[in-house]
Amino acid sequence: MEAKNTASEQLTRIDGVLDEYEQSLGIPPFADEFHDDSAKKYMLLSRDQIEKLTPSECAEAALLLGALSFHMQRAYNREVARANWAKQ
């Protein structure tokens, strides 16, 4: 009789399924941390500071904040999938 997989092994399998799905969509591998700290500087700007940004700086901010947003949504989706698995 085969032993059941441990919870850790099952979570690893779930992460693998999520990785495969994201890879099929052309999304790069998931990293637990967002490595670009420059997005933080844009989140801490006051309204006056934001209004003084050049169009190029606004474009950079939009790109960085969009990437951070995408990372956060991905991390959230993974946690929801894990929570759903845990409820089963």
C-alpha positions as CSV (number, residue, x, y, z in Angstrom):
1,M,0.0,0.0,0.0
2,E,1.4,3.4,-1.0
3,A,1.8,6.1,1.7
4,K,-0.1,9.3,1.1
5,N,1.9,12.4,0.2
6,T,2.7,14.7,3.1
7,A,1.0,18.1,3.2
8,S,4.4,19.7,2.2
9,E,4.7,17.4,-0.8
10,Q,1.1,18.2,-1.8
11,L,1.8,22.0,-1.6
12,T,4.9,21.5,-3.7
13,R,2.8,19.7,-6.3
14,I,0.2,22.5,-6.3
15,D,3.0,25.1,-6.8
16,G,4.2,23.0,-9.7
17,V,0.8,22.9,-11.3
18,L,0.6,26.7,-10.9
19,D,4.1,27.1,-12.4
20,E,3.1,25.0,-15.4
21,Y,-0.1,27.0,-15.9
22,E,1.7,30.3,-15.7
23,Q,4.5,29.0,-18.0
24,S,1.8,27.9,-20.6
25,L,0.7,31.6,-20.6
26,G,4.3,32.8,-21.2
27,I,4.6,34.2,-17.7
28,P,8.2,34.0,-16.3
29,P,8.8,31.9,-13.2
30,F,7.4,33.2,-9.9
31,A,9.7,34.6,-7.3
32,D,8.6,35.1,-3.7
33,E,10.0,38.6,-3.5
34,F,9.7,41.6,-5.8
35,H,13.4,42.6,-6.3
36,D,13.0,46.2,-7.6
37,D,13.0,48.5,-4.6
38,S,12.7,51.6,-6.8
39,A,8.9,51.1,-7.0
40,K,8.8,51.9,-3.3
41,K,10.1,55.4,-3.9
42,Y,7.2,56.2,-6.2
43,M,4.7,54.9,-3.7
44,L,6.1,57.3,-1.1
45,L,5.9,60.4,-3.2
46,S,3.5,63.2,-2.2
47,R,1.0,64.6,-4.7
48,D,3.2,67.7,-5.2
49,Q,6.2,65.5,-6.0
50,I,4.2,63.3,-8.4
51,E,3.0,66.4,-10.3
52,K,6.6,67.5,-10.8
53,L,7.7,64.2,-12.5
54,T,8.6,64.4,-16.1
55,P,6.7,62.3,-18.7
56,S,9.7,59.9,-18.8
57,E,9.7,59.6,-15.0
58,C,5.9,59.0,-15.0
59,A,6.4,56.2,-17.6
60,E,9.1,54.6,-15.4
61,A,6.8,54.8,-12.4
62,A,3.9,53.4,-14.3
63,L,6.0,50.5,-15.5
64,L,7.5,49.7,-12.1
65,L,4.2,50.0,-10.2
66,G,2.4,47.9,-12.8
67,A,5.1,45.2,-12.4
68,L,4.7,45.3,-8.6
69,S,0.9,45.1,-8.9
70,F,1.2,42.1,-11.2
71,H,3.6,40.4,-8.7
72,M,1.2,41.1,-5.8
73,Q,-1.7,39.7,-7.7
74,R,0.2,36.6,-8.7
75,A,1.2,36.0,-5.0
76,Y,-2.4,36.5,-3.9
77,N,-3.7,34.0,-6.5
78,R,-1.1,31.5,-5.3
79,E,-2.2,31.9,-1.7
80,V,-5.9,31.6,-2.7
81,A,-5.1,28.3,-4.5
82,R,-3.3,27.1,-1.4
83,A,-6.2,28.1,0.9
84,N,-8.6,26.3,-1.4
85,W,-6.5,23.2,-1.3
86,A,-6.3,23.4,2.5
87,K,-10.1,23.5,2.8
88,Q,-10.5,20.3,0.9
